[in-house]
Amino acid sequence: MAESITVMPNPFSDELTVNIGKISSKNYTLLLTDVLGKVIVQRSDNNPTQQFNLAELSSGVYYLTIVDENNNRFTKKMIKN
């Protein structure tokens, strides 16, 4: 799953784009959490490209996790400027 996922830019300022690409799962959940595990954004969708406006977030480290319908997980560390 990881080879088909792109997340940009990283580090990010206001907007973040996630492209799931061609994964076998049609439904997935995106979770953005802070370093303490608090869920900041949760979105379930089947659109392969998602954009997030995250201007209101404080600078720091966040984790983007993508979970497909088979419970496969991909996690990427994100840095907000």
C-alpha positions as MATLAB code, in Angstrom:
seq = 'MAESITVMPNPFSDELTVNIGKISSKNYTLLLTDVLGKVIVQRSDNNPTQQFNLAELSSGVYYLTIVDENNNRFTKKMIKN';
ca = [
       0.000    0.000    0.000;
       2.788    2.468    0.889;
       4.324    2.593   -2.579;
       1.188    4.133   -4.090;
       0.641    6.859   -1.449;
       2.013   10.379   -1.752;
       1.652   13.086    0.881;
       2.837   16.598    0.093;
       4.264   18.933    0.977;
       6.176   17.796    4.027;
       6.825   19.981    5.912;
       3.538   21.786    5.271;
       2.206   25.225    6.186;
      -1.501   25.527    5.493;
      -2.588   22.807    3.066;
      -1.790   19.135    2.780;
      -2.573   16.903   -0.206;
      -2.851   13.135    0.094;
      -2.973   10.960   -3.021;
      -3.877    7.345   -2.332;
      -3.129    6.259   -5.891;
      -4.129    2.796   -6.965;
      -4.713    0.673   -3.891;
      -6.881   -2.420   -3.948;
      -9.198   -1.094   -1.253;
     -12.047    1.139   -2.360;
     -12.781    2.609    1.083;
     -10.305    3.982    3.550;
     -10.043    6.244    6.574;
      -7.556    9.086    6.974;
      -6.537   10.097   10.484;
      -4.360   13.043   11.418;
      -3.194   12.830   15.026;
      -0.904   14.863   17.209;
       2.091   13.378   19.047;
      -0.148   12.450   21.996;
      -2.502   10.452   19.759;
      -5.361   12.964   19.800;
      -7.320   12.776   16.532;
      -7.261   16.168   14.804;
      -8.956   15.130   11.546;
     -10.782   11.927   10.645;
     -12.182   11.401    7.174;
     -13.596    8.257    5.545;
     -13.783    8.353    1.781;
     -13.153    6.566   -1.486;
     -11.791    9.572   -3.406;
      -8.095    8.876   -4.157;
      -7.056   12.518   -3.666;
      -7.806   14.433   -0.486;
      -6.903   18.006    0.420;
      -6.817   19.365    3.936;
      -6.752   22.997    5.027;
      -4.755   22.849    8.251;
      -3.882   26.521    8.688;
      -5.387   26.560   12.191;
      -3.003   23.892   13.502;
      -0.061   24.870   15.658;
       3.438   24.206   14.385;
       4.734   20.792   15.347;
       4.763   17.086   14.545;
       1.658   15.200   13.417;
       1.008   11.685   12.148;
      -1.106   10.886    9.113;
      -2.491    7.339    9.167;
      -4.403    5.710    6.333;
      -6.384    2.575    7.161;
      -8.023    0.525    4.419;
     -11.046   -1.757    4.715;
      -8.737   -4.733    5.405;
      -7.189   -2.839    8.356;
      -3.869   -2.344    6.520;
      -2.175    0.775    7.869;
       0.209    3.348    6.463;
       1.564    6.054    8.792;
       3.692    9.040    7.882;
       5.200   11.655   10.181;
       4.230   15.169    9.101;
       5.768   18.450   10.188;
       3.792   21.699   10.274;
       5.793   24.917    9.953;
];
